[in-house]
């Protein structure tokens, strides 16, 4: 089979999508509009001006401080798989010509779960934005708090929320972009504290995941924790298609500048 004739199945509708079409369509199914997972580097390239990324804190990485079984092997596996040393990229970029501090999660790295490194990277990114009076964009994706780091992971909720509170006092502008899935402490801290919160269509957002809630034998609505329901209830401000995300960020940053 030639490279151009290869297909992948949509995770939502099972339609076969040509890989070339899939890439050109930004990993969005042309049949049902399902937004598939993107890596941190893919999202970075989607929203920033070309060749404008100056990375910071690339030397930060997780260690097995609790001697959790198989954690070192999982870290090593996902470093090799993603090419990242941690679950988040952070730095300073230009978006539409505007210098902007960014942090972008990667679901491919231990499910994007929040450990001590993601808390440190998010906090440093916010502090850098505050010091330089830059707009801030954080693209969230998270499978929850990282159980392999225990309390060290949970502490990052307070740490990042405190950094957001200091940033808010400065009168600069924080755009929180929510992608699928975003659960746990990320939702309960920095993800929910943007001046504007936008989500991709169909993004699942919440504190406890649907399986945890279902275990309480609660009957869940079909749109439970979906971006569309959260928009209706005021938790998020807008749903933005992936193809429109960069222009939306440019427009918002320009408006606030």
C-alpha positions as CSV (number, residue, x, y, z in Angstrom):
1,X,0.0,0.0,0.0
2,X,1.4,3.4,-0.9
3,X,1.9,6.1,1.7
4,X,-0.8,8.2,0.1
5,X,-3.4,5.4,0.1
6,X,-3.1,4.6,3.9
7,X,-6.0,5.4,6.1
8,X,-6.7,5.7,9.8
9,X,-10.1,5.1,11.5
10,X,-11.9,8.0,13.2
11,X,-12.1,7.4,17.0
12,X,-15.7,8.7,17.0
13,X,-17.4,7.5,13.8
14,X,-15.0,4.8,12.6
15,X,-14.8,6.3,9.1
16,X,-11.6,5.6,7.3
17,X,-9.7,8.8,6.7
18,X,-6.8,9.1,4.3
19,X,-3.6,10.0,6.2
20,X,-3.0,12.9,3.9
21,X,-6.5,14.3,4.4
22,X,-6.2,13.7,8.1
23,X,-3.0,15.8,8.3
24,X,-4.3,18.6,6.1
25,X,-7.5,18.7,8.1
26,X,-5.5,19.3,11.3
27,X,-6.5,15.8,12.7
28,X,-10.2,16.6,12.5
29,X,-12.5,14.0,11.0
30,X,-14.0,15.3,7.7
31,X,-17.1,13.2,8.3
32,X,-18.1,13.9,11.9
33,X,-15.8,16.8,12.8
34,X,-14.3,14.9,15.8
35,X,-11.1,16.6,17.0
36,X,-8.4,13.9,17.5
37,X,-5.5,14.3,19.8
38,X,-2.6,16.5,18.8
39,X,0.9,16.6,20.3
40,X,2.2,19.6,22.0
41,X,4.5,20.4,19.1
42,X,1.6,20.1,16.6
43,X,-0.5,22.5,18.7
44,X,2.4,24.9,19.0
45,X,2.9,25.0,15.2
46,X,-0.9,25.5,14.8
47,X,-1.1,28.7,16.8
48,X,2.2,30.6,16.6
49,X,4.0,32.7,14.0
50,X,6.5,30.5,12.1
51,X,9.9,30.0,13.8
52,X,9.0,32.3,16.8
53,X,9.2,29.7,19.6
54,X,11.8,30.4,22.3
55,X,11.6,27.4,24.7
56,X,12.2,27.8,28.4
57,X,12.6,25.2,31.2
58,X,13.3,22.3,28.7
59,X,15.6,20.9,31.3
60,X,12.9,20.1,33.8
61,X,11.8,16.4,34.1
62,X,10.0,14.1,36.5
63,X,11.9,11.7,38.9
64,X,10.6,8.8,40.8
65,X,10.8,10.4,44.2
66,X,8.2,8.0,45.7
67,X,9.7,4.8,44.1
68,X,6.4,4.1,42.5
69,X,6.3,0.7,40.7
70,X,7.1,1.0,36.9
71,X,7.1,4.8,37.0
72,X,10.6,5.2,35.7
73,X,9.9,2.8,32.8
74,X,6.8,4.7,31.8
75,X,8.7,8.0,31.9
76,X,11.5,6.6,29.7
77,X,8.9,5.2,27.3
78,X,7.1,8.5,26.9
79,X,10.2,10.5,26.6
80,X,11.1,8.3,23.6
81,X,7.6,8.4,22.2
82,X,7.0,12.2,22.4
83,X,10.5,13.6,22.1
84,X,9.7,15.7,25.2
85,X,11.4,15.5,28.7
86,X,8.1,16.3,30.4
87,X,4.4,16.6,29.6
88,X,4.4,20.3,28.7
89,X,6.2,22.7,26.3
90,X,6.6,26.3,27.5
91,X,8.3,29.4,26.3
92,X,7.7,32.7,24.5
93,X,6.4,33.0,21.0
94,X,4.8,35.5,18.6
95,X,1.1,35.1,17.9
96,X,0.0,37.5,15.1
97,X,3.2,39.5,15.8
98,X,2.4,39.8,19.6
99,X,5.0,38.4,22.0
100,X,3.1,35.9,24.1
101,X,4.0,33.4,26.9
102,X,2.7,29.9,26.2
103,X,2.4,26.6,27.9
104,X,1.0,23.6,26.0
105,X,0.3,20.1,27.4
106,X,0.8,16.8,25.6
107,X,-1.6,13.9,26.3
108,X,0.9,11.4,24.9
109,X,3.2,11.9,28.0
110,X,1.7,9.8,30.8
111,X,-1.8,10.8,29.6
112,X,-0.9,14.5,30.1
113,X,-1.3,14.0,33.9
114,X,-0.2,16.8,36.2
115,X,2.9,16.2,38.3
116,X,5.4,18.4,39.9
117,X,7.1,19.4,36.6
118,X,3.9,20.6,34.9
119,X,3.1,22.7,38.0
120,X,6.6,24.2,38.0
121,X,6.5,24.9,34.2
122,X,3.1,26.5,34.4
123,X,4.1,28.6,37.4
124,X,7.3,29.7,35.7
125,X,5.5,30.5,32.5
126,X,3.0,32.7,34.4
127,X,5.7,34.4,36.3
128,X,7.6,35.1,33.1
129,X,4.5,36.6,31.5
130,X,4.0,38.7,34.6
131,X,7.6,40.0,34.7
132,X,7.5,41.0,31.0
133,X,3.8,42.0,31.0
134,X,3.0,39.5,28.2
135,X,-0.3,38.0,27.3
136,X,-0.5,34.4,28.4
137,X,-1.9,31.3,26.6
138,X,-2.1,27.9,28.3
139,X,-3.4,25.0,26.2
140,X,-4.6,22.4,28.7
141,X,-4.9,18.6,28.3
142,X,-4.8,16.4,31.4
143,X,-5.8,12.9,32.6
144,X,-5.9,14.2,36.1
145,X,-3.2,14.5,38.9
146,X,-0.3,12.0,38.6
147,X,-0.8,9.3,41.2
148,X,2.9,8.3,40.9
149,X,3.8,11.6,42.5
150,X,1.1,11.6,45.2
151,X,1.0,14.8,47.3
152,X,3.8,16.4,45.3
153,X,1.3,16.4,42.4
154,X,-1.6,17.7,44.4
155,X,0.4,20.6,45.6
156,X,0.6,22.0,42.1
157,X,-3.0,23.0,42.2
158,X,-2.4,25.6,44.9
159,X,0.9,26.6,43.4
160,X,-0.5,27.3,39.9
161,X,-3.7,28.9,41.2
162,X,-1.6,31.3,43.3
163,X,0.5,32.3,40.3
164,X,-2.7,32.9,38.3
165,X,-4.0,35.2,41.1
166,X,-0.8,37.3,41.0
167,X,-1.0,37.5,37.2
168,X,-4.7,38.6,37.4
169,X,-3.7,41.5,39.6
170,X,-1.4,42.8,36.8
171,X,-4.2,43.6,34.4
172,X,-2.6,41.6,31.6
173,X,-4.5,38.9,29.7
174,X,-4.8,35.1,30.1
175,X,-6.5,32.9,27.5
176,X,-7.1,29.4,28.7
177,X,-7.6,26.9,25.8
178,X,-9.2,23.6,26.9
179,X,-8.7,20.5,24.8
180,X,-9.9,16.9,25.1
181,X,-9.5,15.5,27.8
182,X,-8.9,18.0,30.6
183,X,-9.7,16.5,34.0
184,X,-8.7,16.6,37.6
185,X,-6.5,19.2,39.2
186,X,-5.7,21.1,36.0
187,X,-9.4,21.9,35.7
188,X,-9.6,22.8,39.4
189,X,-6.7,25.2,39.1
190,X,-5.0,27.1,36.2
191,X,-7.4,25.9,33.4
192,X,-10.4,27.5,35.1
193,X,-8.7,30.8,35.9
194,X,-8.3,32.4,32.5
195,X,-9.8,35.8,31.6
196,X,-11.3,34.0,28.6
197,X,-11.8,30.2,28.5
198,X,-12.3,28.6,25.1
199,X,-12.6,24.9,24.2
200,X,-12.4,22.8,21.1
201,X,-15.6,21.1,20.0
202,X,-16.5,18.0,22.0
203,X,-13.7,18.5,24.6
204,X,-14.4,16.7,27.8
205,X,-13.7,18.9,30.8
206,X,-14.2,18.2,34.5
207,X,-12.8,17.3,37.9
208,X,-13.7,13.6,38.2
209,X,-13.9,11.7,34.9
210,X,-17.2,10.1,33.7
211,X,-16.1,6.6,34.9
212,X,-15.6,7.9,38.4
213,X,-19.0,9.6,38.5
214,X,-20.7,6.6,36.9
215,X,-19.3,4.4,39.7
216,X,-21.5,6.4,42.1
217,X,-24.4,5.0,40.0
218,X,-25.5,8.4,38.9
219,X,-27.3,8.6,35.5
220,X,-25.3,10.9,33.3
221,X,-26.7,13.0,30.4
222,X,-25.3,12.3,27.0
223,X,-23.4,15.6,26.9
224,X,-22.0,15.2,30.4
225,X,-18.7,17.2,30.8
226,X,-18.7,18.1,27.1
227,X,-17.7,21.6,26.0
228,X,-21.1,22.3,24.5
229,X,-22.9,21.6,27.9
230,X,-20.3,23.7,29.8
231,X,-20.8,26.6,27.4
232,X,-24.5,26.5,28.0
233,X,-23.9,26.6,31.8
234,X,-21.3,29.4,31.6
235,X,-18.1,27.5,32.5
236,X,-16.5,28.3,29.2
237,X,-16.9,31.4,27.0
238,X,-16.6,30.0,23.5
239,X,-16.2,26.8,21.5
240,X,-13.6,27.3,18.7
241,X,-12.9,24.9,15.9
242,X,-9.3,23.9,15.6
243,X,-9.0,25.5,12.2
244,X,-10.1,28.9,13.7
245,X,-8.0,28.7,16.9
246,X,-5.0,30.7,15.8
247,X,-7.1,33.6,14.4
248,X,-9.2,33.6,17.5
249,X,-6.0,34.0,19.6
250,X,-4.7,36.7,17.4
251,X,-8.0,38.6,17.6
252,X,-8.2,38.3,21.4
253,X,-4.6,39.3,22.0
254,X,-5.0,42.3,19.7
255,X,-8.2,43.4,21.4
256,X,-6.5,43.2,24.9
257,X,-3.2,44.9,23.8
